[in-house]
Amino acid sequence: MISSTHRARPEGAGVGILGTGSCLPATRVSNEEVERSVRQEEGWVRQRIGVLERRFVSDDETGFDLAVGAARQALEASGVDPLQIGAVVLATSTADLPIPGIGSRVQGAVGASNAMAFDVNAACAGFLVGCEVGRGFLTADPGMETVLIVASDTYSRVLDPADRRTYPLFGDGAGAVVLGRVPASEGMLGSQVYTDGTLAHFVTGGPGLPVPAAGSANTDHYLKMSGRDVADLVRLEFPRLVNDALKESGLTLDQIDHLVCHQANPHLITACAERAGFRPEQIVLTGDLLGNTGAASIPIGLDVAARDGRLRPGDNILMITFGAGMTWGRAMMRWSEAGCRTVEAVRA
């Protein structure tokens, strides 16, 4: 059964992004390496998926390291003192450890000692869900000034190097934003998140399952995905999400300055966007150079666009996401002047 959480724009001050950040591993993994691993001819990945390269963490890097790097960058860009952060919400489905959560460790690492902290897991849809949580805090509690939302995923740790359905798609990375109050005409204009648990079998596996002993044929811990089913869902729901967002906001397609999507598959996302009527210059694409960075793909896209100078005050941004569960959703945001401050990108 499909469940839906809808949140229209509240009265009074808006909730928007005050600063963005991202952090990527240094190690680049080429298509040639991936194609050898999945036993496909040269050029297969680019032709079928549209990914040119991706980043993987090294043996001594973790999702926590990436999360801290992105969080620090977002805090610096926002100009917010870590002590002013009221909550740290960490979105991941590839946590380094089941206990403690990454969120509490990030809270300690960045010095946000007045903040509650916890993790959320909505897979690749985690950032949008985290923003919904943070927005709810700021709307409900006048005493809370800002919320730090961090998304970090290291899918390379749960991929089968021989699986052509998953190994070429994913990359590692983290993105972060600081949410705070902005003028009433700016910030989040409306959002909606859906979940259909009867589709949970579309994407399964991952770090919650024990890694078998060396030499074992058990591959349960690897991420498994029915790519065709996921793609069919994206093609079905993408236009609905766009139409609902336009109807709720009262905007036209031409008034959307930027479309920032979860980078499930560059070819698929670009095709769905263009079929919905978006022009290429409206689409923020990072999956070609980074692959699918899970929950981190939208905040990384926002940070890349902000640092490139593409995001200007008053710009209308539509975010669309799909994740395991299955969970999917959209959010419309009007960019604020505060979100235009940026700092140099960092590596773990």
C-alpha positions as CSV (number, residue, x, y, z in Angstrom):
1,M,0.0,0.0,0.0
2,I,1.3,3.5,-0.9
3,S,1.5,5.9,2.0
4,S,2.0,9.6,1.5
5,T,3.3,12.4,3.6
6,H,2.5,15.9,2.3
7,R,3.6,19.2,3.7
8,A,2.5,22.5,2.2
9,R,4.2,25.7,2.9
10,P,3.4,26.9,6.4
11,E,2.5,30.5,7.3
12,G,5.1,32.9,8.6
13,A,8.9,32.6,8.0
14,G,10.2,30.2,5.5
15,V,12.7,27.3,6.1
16,G,15.5,27.3,3.6
17,I,19.1,26.4,3.0
18,L,21.8,28.6,4.6
19,G,24.8,26.8,3.3
20,T,25.9,23.7,1.4
21,G,28.8,21.3,1.5
22,S,30.1,18.1,-0.1
23,C,33.0,15.7,0.4
24,L,34.3,13.1,-2.1
25,P,36.9,10.4,-1.9
26,A,40.1,11.0,-3.8
27,T,40.1,7.7,-5.6
28,R,38.6,7.8,-9.1
29,V,37.4,4.5,-10.6
30,S,37.3,4.5,-14.4
31,N,34.8,2.8,-16.6
32,E,37.6,0.6,-18.0
33,E,38.2,-0.8,-14.5
34,V,34.5,-1.4,-14.0
35,E,34.0,-3.0,-17.4
36,R,36.8,-5.4,-16.8
37,S,35.3,-6.3,-13.4
38,V,31.8,-7.0,-14.8
39,R,33.2,-8.5,-18.1
40,Q,31.7,-6.1,-20.5
41,E,33.3,-4.5,-23.6
42,E,34.9,-1.1,-23.6
43,G,32.3,1.7,-23.8
44,W,29.5,-0.4,-22.4
45,V,29.0,1.6,-19.2
46,R,28.9,5.0,-20.9
47,Q,26.6,3.8,-23.6
48,R,24.1,2.0,-21.2
49,I,24.2,4.2,-18.1
50,G,25.9,7.5,-18.9
51,V,28.5,7.3,-16.0
52,L,32.0,8.3,-17.0
53,E,33.7,7.6,-13.7
54,R,33.0,7.4,-10.0
55,R,34.7,7.8,-6.6
56,F,35.3,5.0,-4.1
57,V,36.6,5.3,-0.6
58,S,40.0,3.8,0.2
59,D,40.5,1.1,2.9
60,D,41.2,3.8,5.5
61,E,38.3,6.1,4.6
62,T,34.7,5.8,5.9
63,G,31.3,7.3,5.4
64,F,31.8,9.1,8.7
65,D,34.9,10.8,7.3
66,L,33.0,12.0,4.3
67,A,30.1,13.1,6.4
68,V,32.3,15.2,8.7
69,G,34.0,16.9,5.7
70,A,30.6,17.8,4.1
71,A,29.2,19.0,7.4
72,R,32.1,21.3,8.1
73,Q,32.0,22.8,4.7
74,A,28.2,23.4,5.0
75,L,28.7,25.0,8.4
76,E,31.5,27.3,7.1
77,A,29.4,28.3,4.1
78,S,26.4,29.1,6.2
79,G,28.4,31.2,8.7
80,V,26.5,29.3,11.5
81,D,28.3,28.6,14.8
82,P,28.1,24.8,15.5
83,L,26.7,25.7,18.9
84,Q,23.6,27.2,17.2
85,I,22.7,23.9,15.6
86,G,19.6,22.4,17.2
87,A,19.7,19.0,15.5
88,V,21.9,16.9,13.3
89,V,20.1,14.5,11.0
90,L,22.3,12.0,9.2
91,A,20.9,10.2,6.2
92,T,22.6,6.9,5.2
93,S,21.9,3.3,4.3
94,T,25.5,2.3,4.4
95,A,26.5,3.1,7.9
96,D,30.1,2.1,8.9
97,L,28.8,0.6,12.2
98,P,25.2,-0.2,13.3
99,I,26.0,1.3,16.7
100,P,26.5,4.2,17.4
101,G,24.9,6.1,14.5
102,I,27.0,8.3,12.3
103,G,24.9,11.3,13.3
104,S,26.0,11.4,16.9
105,R,29.6,11.0,15.9
106,V,29.3,13.9,13.4
107,Q,27.7,16.0,16.1
108,G,30.7,15.5,18.3
109,A,33.2,16.0,15.5
110,V,31.9,19.3,14.3
111,G,31.3,20.7,17.9
112,A,27.5,20.9,17.7
113,S,27.2,20.1,21.4
114,N,23.8,21.7,21.8
115,A,22.2,19.5,19.1
116,M,20.3,16.2,19.3
117,A,21.6,13.8,16.7
118,F,20.3,10.7,15.0
119,D,20.3,8.7,11.7
120,V,17.5,8.2,9.2
121,N,17.5,5.5,6.5
122,A,15.3,5.9,3.5
123,A,18.1,4.7,1.2
124,C,18.7,7.0,-1.7
125,A,15.7,9.1,-0.7
126,G,17.2,9.8,2.7
127,F,18.3,13.4,2.1
128,L,14.8,14.6,1.2
129,V,13.3,12.7,4.2
130,G,16.0,14.2,6.4
131,C,15.0,17.7,5.2
132,E,11.4,16.9,6.0
133,V,12.4,16.0,9.6
134,G,14.6,19.2,9.9
135,R,11.9,21.4,8.5
136,G,9.4,19.9,10.9
137,F,11.7,20.7,13.9
138,L,12.1,24.3,12.8
139,T,8.4,24.8,12.1
140,A,7.3,23.3,15.4
141,D,10.0,24.8,17.7
142,P,10.5,28.5,17.6
143,G,13.6,28.1,19.9
144,M,15.5,26.0,17.4
145,E,17.5,28.2,15.1
146,T,19.2,25.8,12.6
147,V,19.4,22.1,11.7
148,L,22.3,20.3,10.0
149,I,21.3,17.7,7.4
150,V,24.0,15.4,6.3
151,A,23.8,12.6,3.7
152,S,26.7,10.1,3.3
153,D,26.8,6.8,1.5
154,T,29.6,4.4,0.6
155,Y,28.0,1.9,-1.6
156,S,31.3,0.6,-2.9
157,R,31.5,-1.4,0.4
158,V,28.3,-3.4,-0.4
159,L,28.7,-3.9,-4.2
160,D,29.4,-7.2,-5.9
161,P,32.3,-6.3,-8.3
162,A,31.0,-8.9,-10.8
163,D,27.4,-7.6,-10.8
164,R,26.8,-5.5,-13.9
165,R,23.4,-4.4,-12.6
166,T,24.9,-2.5,-9.6
167,Y,28.7,-2.2,-9.7
168,P,28.8,0.3,-12.6
169,L,26.1,2.6,-11.2
170,F,27.3,3.6,-7.7
171,G,29.9,5.9,-6.2
172,D,30.7,7.2,-2.8
173,G,30.2,10.7,-1.4
174,A,28.6,13.0,1.2
175,G,26.7,16.2,1.0
176,A,25.3,18.5,3.7
177,V,23.1,21.6,4.1
178,V,22.3,23.9,7.0
179,L,18.6,24.6,7.3
180,G,17.4,27.8,8.9
181,R,14.7,30.4,8.7
182,V,14.6,32.6,5.6
183,P,12.1,35.3,4.4
184,A,8.6,34.1,4.0
185,S,8.8,34.2,0.2
186,E,11.9,31.9,0.1
187,G,12.8,28.4,1.2
188,M,10.7,25.3,1.0
189,L,7.5,25.8,-1.0
190,G,6.0,22.4,-0.6
191,S,6.9,18.7,-0.6
192,Q,5.5,15.2,-0.7
193,V,7.0,11.8,0.1
194,Y,5.5,8.4,-0.8
195,T,6.4,4.9,0.4
196,D,5.1,1.6,-0.9
197,G,6.5,-1.2,1.2
198,T,5.1,-3.9,-1.1
199,L,7.9,-2.9,-3.5
200,A,10.6,-3.5,-0.9
201,H,12.0,-6.4,-2.9
202,F,13.1,-4.1,-5.7
203,V,16.3,-3.2,-3.8
204,T,17.7,-5.4,-1.0
205,G,20.9,-6.3,0.9
206,G,23.6,-4.1,2.3
207,P,25.5,-3.5,5.5
208,G,22.9,-4.8,7.9
209,L,23.7,-8.4,6.9
210,P,26.8,-10.2,8.1
211,V,29.8,-10.5,5.8
212,P,30.5,-14.2,5.2
213,A,33.8,-15.8,5.8
214,A,36.5,-15.6,3.1
215,G,35.9,-18.1,0.4
216,S,32.2,-18.4,1.1
217,A,29.7,-18.3,-1.8
218,N,27.2,-16.4,0.2
219,T,26.5,-13.0,-1.3
220,D,23.5,-11.9,0.8
221,H,25.4,-8.9,2.1
222,Y,25.8,-7.5,-1.4
223,L,23.3,-4.9,-2.7
224,K,20.9,-6.4,-5.1
225,M,18.6,-4.4,-7.4
226,S,15.9,-5.2,-9.9
227,G,17.0,-2.4,-12.2
228,R,14.1,-2.9,-14.6
229,D,11.5,-2.6,-11.9
230,V,13.1,0.5,-10.4
231,A,13.4,2.1,-13.9
232,D,9.7,1.4,-14.5
233,L,8.7,3.0,-11.3
234,V,10.8,6.1,-12.0
235,R,9.3,6.5,-15.5
236,L,5.8,6.1,-14.0
237,E,6.1,8.5,-11.0
238,F,8.5,11.1,-12.4
239,P,5.9,13.0,-14.4
240,R,3.4,12.8,-11.5
241,L,5.9,14.3,-9.1
242,V,6.6,17.2,-11.6
243,N,3.0,17.9,-12.2
244,D,2.1,17.8,-8.5
245,A,4.9,20.2,-7.7
246,L,3.9,22.7,-10.4
247,K,0.2,22.5,-9.3
248,E,1.0,23.1,-5.7
249,S,3.5,25.9,-6.2
250,G,1.5,27.6,-9.0
251,L,4.7,27.7,-11.1
252,T,5.1,26.7,-14.8
253,L,7.8,24.4,-16.1
254,D,9.6,27.4,-17.6
255,Q,9.7,29.0,-14.1
256,I,11.7,26.1,-12.7
257,D,15.3,27.3,-12.9
258,H,17.0,24.0,-11.7
259,L,16.0,20.4,-11.5
260,V,18.1,18.5,-9.0
261,C,17.4,14.8,-8.9
262,H,18.8,11.8,-7.1
263,Q,21.3,10.5,-9.7
264,A,19.9,7.0,-10.0
265,N,21.1,6.6,-13.6
266,P,22.2,9.6,-15.7
267,H,20.6,8.3,-18.9
268,L,17.3,7.5,-17.1
269,I,17.1,10.7,-15.2
270,T,17.9,12.9,-18.2
271,A,15.4,11.0,-20.4
272,C,12.6,11.4,-17.8
273,A,13.4,15.1,-17.3
274,E,13.4,15.9,-21.0
275,R,10.2,13.8,-21.5
276,A,8.6,15.9,-18.8
277,G,9.5,19.1,-20.7
278,F,12.7,20.2,-19.0
279,R,15.5,21.8,-21.1
280,P,19.1,20.4,-20.7
281,E,20.2,23.7,-19.1
282,Q,17.7,23.2,-16.3
283,I,19.0,19.8,-15.3
284,V,21.8,19.6,-12.6
285,L,23.7,16.5,-13.4
286,T,26.5,15.0,-11.3
287,G,26.0,11.3,-11.9
288,D,28.1,11.3,-15.0
289,L,31.3,12.1,-13.0
290,L,30.3,10.7,-9.6
291,G,27.8,7.9,-10.3
292,N,24.9,7.3,-7.9
293,T,26.0,8.6,-4.6
294,G,22.8,7.5,-2.8
295,A,21.3,9.9,-0.4
296,A,24.2,12.2,-1.0
297,S,23.4,12.9,-4.6
298,I,20.9,15.7,-4.2
299,P,23.0,17.7,-1.6
300,I,26.1,17.2,-3.7
301,G,24.2,18.5,-6.7
302,L,23.1,21.6,-4.8
303,D,26.6,22.2,-3.6
304,V,28.1,21.8,-7.1
305,A,25.5,24.2,-8.6
306,A,26.0,26.7,-5.8
307,R,29.8,26.7,-6.2
308,D,29.5,27.0,-9.9
309,G,27.4,30.1,-9.4
310,R,24.3,28.6,-11.0
311,L,22.1,29.1,-7.9
312,R,21.0,32.7,-7.5
313,P,18.6,34.3,-5.0
314,G,15.0,33.7,-6.1
315,D,15.8,30.7,-8.2
316,N,13.1,28.0,-8.1
317,I,14.6,24.5,-7.5
318,L,12.7,21.2,-7.9
319,M,14.2,18.2,-6.2
320,I,13.1,14.7,-7.1
321,T,14.2,11.5,-5.4
322,F,13.7,7.7,-5.5
323,G,15.0,5.2,-3.0
324,A,14.7,1.6,-1.8
325,G,11.7,0.8,0.3
326,M,10.4,1.9,-2.2
327,T,10.3,5.6,-1.2
328,W,10.1,8.5,-3.6
329,G,9.2,12.2,-3.4
330,R,9.7,15.8,-4.4
331,A,10.3,19.2,-2.9
332,M,10.1,22.7,-4.3
333,M,12.4,25.3,-3.0
334,R,13.1,29.0,-3.7
335,W,16.7,29.7,-3.2
336,S,17.7,32.4,-0.7
337,E,20.6,34.8,-0.7
338,A,22.1,33.1,2.3
339,G,22.5,29.8,0.3
340,C,24.7,31.5,-2.2
341,R,27.7,31.6,0.1
342,T,30.1,28.8,-0.7
343,V,33.6,27.5,0.2
344,E,36.1,25.4,-1.6
345,A,35.2,21.8,-2.1
346,V,36.9,19.3,0.3
347,R,38.1,15.7,0.2
348,A,38.0,13.2,3.0
